[in-house]
Amino acid sequence: MRYCILALLFMVLKLQSQPPSSILYPILWKWFIGKADSVYYFNSTQNGDLIGNVRNAYQVKRATEFWYAKNMDSFGNGKQHWAGMSNFLGSFQTFYGFYRAGFNKTQQSLGTFIVHIQPKGKDSIQYTLIDIKSRWSGLLHIPLVKNRLYNPTRKTQKLMTNVKWIFTWTDAIKPQLFHQRTLNKRLYPRRKYSGKGF
């Protein structure tokens, strides 16, 4: 029954999808029926509009604020010895996640993901976002659902086998965001990283 509901959902999403999210729905369908590759790569050169939607996701904004908070001292002393950031968990938070994604079909396609941010010289940072599609996430975190690891020896995988989506892009380091981080600490003292303004 769950699989029938998901299949119907994917069909509706595919019919509604438009660029840039339309790139993702055929991949989602392949993942559902066990014909997806083990990993898919998306970057700002080949998938600019798609990356534009991803970088505006709520948890990406929180990860960005975390990176700026981590580098406040380097900004303050003017040395610009930027530190990298690894394994920031962007939790989808099922109901909040759907609400925040709204009508952005790209963000609806993302679940919980990991963000890495590494400096590229003194003026820019590179993002690597890794989203793993799994049975557990696809079935909305139902208890006792076990994931299926990708098996390279199989021609056709089992339904909803783990697949990685990897998004990469580069952004300029923006001094005003260090000031925004200071403001956010005052405006939202109960929330470590609100992502507001990022």
C-alpha positions in Angstrom: 0.0 0.0 0.0 2.8 2.4 0.9 4.5 1.7 -2.4 1.3 2.4 -4.3 0.9 5.7 -2.6 4.5 6.7 -3.3 4.2 5.6 -6.9 1.1 7.8 -7.3 2.9 10.7 -5.6 5.9 10.5 -7.9 3.6 10.4 -11.0 1.8 13.5 -9.8 5.1 15.3 -9.1 6.5 14.3 -12.5 3.4 15.7 -14.3 3.7 19.0 -12.3 7.4 19.4 -12.5 9.1 22.1 -14.5 12.7 23.1 -14.9 14.9 23.0 -12.8 13.2 20.5 -10.6 12.2 18.4 -13.6 15.8 17.1 -13.6 15.3 15.4 -10.3 12.0 13.6 -10.8 13.1 11.1 -13.4 16.0 10.2 -11.1 13.6 9.9 -8.2 11.4 7.5 -10.3 14.5 5.4 -11.3 15.4 5.2 -7.6 11.9 4.1 -6.7 11.9 1.2 -9.2 15.5 0.2 -8.6 17.2 1.5 -11.8 19.1 4.5 -10.4 22.9 4.8 -10.4 24.8 4.8 -7.1 25.5 8.5 -7.2 24.4 11.6 -9.1 26.4 14.9 -9.4 25.0 18.4 -9.8 27.0 21.6 -10.1 26.4 25.2 -10.9 28.0 25.0 -14.3 25.7 22.4 -15.7 22.7 22.8 -13.4 22.7 26.5 -12.4 19.0 26.9 -11.8 18.8 23.7 -9.8 21.8 24.8 -7.6 20.1 28.2 -7.2 17.1 26.5 -5.6 19.2 24.2 -3.4 21.4 27.0 -2.0 18.2 28.7 -0.8 17.0 25.7 1.2 16.5 26.5 4.9 19.1 24.1 6.2 21.7 25.3 3.7 21.2 28.8 5.1 21.6 27.5 8.6 24.8 25.8 7.5 26.1 29.0 6.0 25.4 30.9 9.2 27.3 28.2 11.1 30.3 28.7 8.9 30.3 32.4 9.3 29.9 32.0 13.1 32.9 29.6 13.1 35.0 32.2 11.3 34.1 35.4 13.3 37.6 35.6 14.9 39.3 35.4 11.5 37.1 38.1 10.2 37.6 40.3 13.3 41.4 40.1 13.3 41.6 40.6 9.5 43.8 37.5 9.0 41.3 35.6 6.9 42.6 32.2 8.0 39.2 30.6 7.2 38.3 27.3 8.8 36.4 24.6 7.0 33.2 23.0 8.2 32.2 19.4 7.8 29.1 17.3 8.4 26.5 20.0 9.2 23.3 18.0 9.5 20.4 19.6 7.6 17.4 17.8 9.1 14.3 17.9 7.0 11.9 17.9 10.0 9.0 16.3 8.1 6.2 18.7 8.7 8.3 21.9 9.0 10.3 20.7 6.0 7.2 20.5 3.8 6.1 23.9 5.1 9.4 25.6 4.5 9.9 24.1 1.0 6.5 25.4 0.0 6.0 25.3 -3.7 9.8 24.9 -4.4 9.8 21.5 -5.9 13.6 21.2 -5.8 13.5 21.7 -2.0 10.6 19.3 -1.7 12.8 16.6 -3.3 15.6 17.1 -0.7 15.3 15.2 2.5 17.8 15.3 5.4 21.3 16.1 4.0 24.9 16.8 5.0 26.6 20.1 4.2 30.4 20.6 4.0 31.8 24.1 3.4 35.5 24.6 2.6 37.4 27.8 1.9 38.9 28.3 -1.6 41.5 31.0 -1.1 40.6 34.1 0.8 37.6 35.2 -1.2 35.3 32.2 -1.7 33.9 29.0 -0.2 32.9 25.8 -1.8 29.8 23.9 -0.7 29.3 20.2 -1.0 25.8 19.0 -0.2 25.2 15.2 0.1 21.7 13.9 0.1 21.2 10.1 0.5 17.9 8.7 -0.8 17.0 5.7 1.2 13.9 3.6 2.0 13.7 5.0 5.5 13.6 8.6 4.2 11.3 7.7 1.3 8.8 6.0 3.6 8.8 9.1 5.8 10.9 7.6 8.6 8.5 4.8 9.5 10.1 2.8 12.3 11.7 -0.6 11.6 12.2 0.2 7.9 15.7 -1.0 6.9 17.7 0.6 4.1 19.2 -1.3 1.2 22.8 -0.7 0.3 23.7 -0.2 -3.4 25.1 -3.5 -4.8 27.3 -2.8 -7.9 27.1 -6.5 -9.0 23.4 -6.3 -9.6 22.0 -5.1 -12.9 18.8 -3.9 -11.3 18.8 -2.8 -7.7 16.1 -3.5 -5.2 13.4 -0.9 -4.9 14.6 2.3 -3.2 18.2 1.3 -2.7 20.4 3.9 -1.2 21.5 6.5 -3.8 23.7 9.6 -3.3 22.9 13.1 -4.7 25.9 15.4 -4.5 25.5 19.1 -5.2 28.5 21.4 -5.4 28.8 25.2 -5.9 31.1 28.1 -4.9 30.0 31.4 -3.3 31.9 34.6 -2.5 32.7 35.3 1.1 30.5 38.2 2.1 31.6 40.5 4.9 28.0 41.7 5.6 27.1 38.1 6.6 29.5 38.3 9.5 27.5 41.3 10.7 24.2 39.5 10.0 25.4 36.6 12.2 26.0 39.1 15.1 22.5 40.5 14.5 20.9 37.0 14.5 22.4 36.2 17.8 20.6 39.1 19.3 17.3 38.7 17.5 17.0 34.9 17.9 18.8 34.1 21.1 17.0 30.7 21.5 18.0 29.5 18.1 21.7 28.8 17.5 21.5 29.2 13.8 18.3 30.6 12.3 19.5 31.1 8.8 17.8 34.5 8.6 19.4 36.8 6.1 21.7 34.1 4.7 
